[in-house]
C-alpha cells in the first residue's frame, strides 16, 4: 500500500514508514508494531462499537491531515502518545518522532528504555 490517490505525500511517507518498519523488524526485541491502513479500511473498522472503533474514530477526527502517524502505548489505547501529520517530513525526523513516542509509552509503563 502506497497511499490514497488523492494524497500527494502518501507514497513518499509510505516508503519512509516501510524503511522504519524494516529497521524495527531487525531488532532483537520488538519496540513497535507498524500497521498501515487505508482510509476505507479505517472507516469500516471505526464503525465498530468497541475500543478499537473508538480509537480509530479519534484518529480519524484528523482526517484532513493525511498521511498521519500515531503511536499508541499498547497498555493504554485511549489516546496516542505520539500523533502528527507526516506529509513532508524527512526520514530522520520521522524516526525521531517514533523513537520519542515509543520512549514516552515505555516510561509511562515504568519500562527503562535508556538504551535506545
Secondary structure, DSSP 8 states (H G I E B T S, - for coil): ----TT-TTHHHHHHHHHHHHHHHHTSSS-S-------HHHHHHHHTSSSHHHHHHHHHHTTTTS-SEEEE-BTTBTTS-SEEEE-TT--HHHHHHHHHHHHHHHHHHTT---TT-
